[in-house]
Amino acid sequence: MVKKVFNFISREVGGLHEAAYLLGFFALLSQILALFRDRLLAYTFGASQALDIYYTAFRIPDFIFVTVASLVSMSVLIPFLMERIDKGHKEVKVFIDAVFSFFFFTIAAISILAFIFTPFLLKIFFPVEERDYATLIHMTRIMLLSPIFLGFSNFLASVTQIYKRFFIYALSPIFYNLGIIIGIVFFHRLWGMEGLA
């Protein structure tokens, strides 16, 4: 059963129309989940300071992801991959290994530096009340893992699309939104605000 599911997810999507329908369907499903996620956040926290802290904690990790992960974005990486596919599988593997190593060490180093300087960066760019400061620092530091995971997901999406494995790429935003929803419903009750991170 597990093997059948894995084979279905990793199967090659043949036609352009099938790929378009697949991506369109999952994009719509992702938007519905995002709407449900936002409504759930509003219902759980209302217009509270806690929700402001939650959104503020995203700022530094999101900035790192947008700037660094753009190096391995689909629009940048796919043309280079397409060039090397014509030269053979070995050429593609060497290129992917080199890009992945560079990306991983770069984003990990930046995330570690951001972790160290989180209090300093928050005081300058996102000042909050003193009583909320410790929570904001803690949540931001937890969320600094997200640029690494999301960047890896972005990298994997570029590679899978080259081989027409669109199903895997289409599932990424679904899992992202489901992860936040699970955090709101379950982990928030166990660990408070940190459970959302």
N, C-alpha and C positions, 0 to 999 in steps of 0.2 A: 504493500500500500504506500509506504513512504517512498519507495523507489519510483512508483508511478507518479506520485505528486512531484517529486524532484524532476523527473523526465519531462513532465508537462510544463513546469516552470522554466526549465532550461532549454526547451525546444526552440528551434529556429523558426522565426516568423517569415514565411515565404514572400507574400505579396505586399506591395506598398499600401493597398487598401486595408488589408488585415492589420498591418502595423498601425495605421492611422486610427482605425476603429478601436484597437486595443488601448492605445495611448489616450485617446479621447475619453473612453469609458473610465479608465482609472484616474484621469485628471478630474473628471466630474465627481467621481467617488471621493477623491481626496478633498475637493472643495466642500463637499457635504460634511465630511468628517471634520474639516477645519471650522466650519460653521458650528457644528455640534460642540467642538472643543471650546470655542470662544463663548458660546452660550453657557457651557458647563462652568467655565472660569467665572463668568459674570454671576451665575447663580450661586456658586460656592463662596466667592469672595466679595461680590458687589463692587461698588466704587470705593474700595478700601486702600489703605496704605500698603497692605500686604500684596495686593495685585500690582501696585506701582513698583514695589521692590522686585517682584517676579519679572516684570517686563524690563526693568532697569538692569537686572542681572544678566539679561541676554545681550546687552549692548556690546561689551568688549568681545565675548566669544563670537558674536555675529560679525563684528568688524574684521576679526582675524580670518574667519571663514570666507567672507566676501573677497578680501584682498589676496589671501594666500591661495585659497582653493581655486581661484580664477586661473591659476597657473596650470591646473589640470582640468579645466572646464572642457565640456564637449566641443565648444566652438574652437578652442585652441588645440586640443589634443587630437581630435579625430582626423583632421587633414594630415598630420604627421604620421599617424598610424596607417592611414590609407596608402601613403607613399611607400611605407615599408612592407605592407602586405604583398605588394607586387614582387618584392625582393626575396620573399620566402618567410617561413614560420620562425626560423632562427633569428632573423633580423628584427622581427616584431618582438620576440621574447626579450632580446637584449635591450631594445628601446624601452619596453614596458618596465623592465627591472631597473633601468637607470632612472627613469622618470619617477617611479614609485619611491626609490631610495631617496632621491633628492627631495621629493615632496614630503615624505614622512619625517625626515630629519629637520627640514625647514619648519614645518608647522609644529612639530614637537618642541623644537627649541624656542619658537616664538610663544607657544602656550606656556612653557615653563617660565620664561621671563615675565609673561603677563601674570602668572600665578604669584611670583615673588613680589611684583610691583602692584598687585591689585589694590591695596589700600591707597597707595599714592595716586594711581590712575583714577580711582573712583572719586577721591577728594577733589581732583582737578576738574574732571569732566562731568561727573554725575553726583554732585553733593546731595546728601539726604540728612534727615534728622539724626542726631547722635545716637538715639536709642535704637534706630534701625540699622546702624552702620555695620555692626558685627554680623547680622543676618545677611545683609547684602554682600559683604565680603565672602562669607562662607558659600552662599549660593553661586556667586560669580565664579569662584574657584572650582566648584563642582562642575559648572557648565563649561569650563574651559576644556573639558574632554570632548565636547560636542564638535568643535572645529576639526578635530582629528578623525572622529568617526564619520562626520558628514563629508569631510574631504575625501576620505577613503571611499565612501559610497559614490561620490561624484566621479572619482577616478574609475571605479568599477563600472559605473554606468557608461562611461566613454568606451571602455574596452568591450563590454557586452553588446553595445549597439553596432560596433564594427562587425561583429559576428551574428548580427540580427537576432540577438537574444533580448527582445524588447520587453518581454514579460517581467524579467528581473528588474529592469530600469523602472518600469511602470509601478512596481510595488513599493519603491523607496518612500515616496511621500505618504503612502498609506500607513506604513510602519511608523513613520515619524509622528503622524497625528495620533495613531493608536497608542504610541508610547506616552505621549503627553496626557491623553485621556485616562490611561491606566494609572498614571501618576496622580491625577486629580482624584480619581475614585478610590484607589486603594492605598498608595504610598503616602498620600497627604495625611491620612488618618493615623498612620504608623509613625511618621517622622516629621510631621508638620510641613512647613514651607520647603524644607530641604528635600522632601519627598517628591516635589514637583520638578526638581532639577535633574 
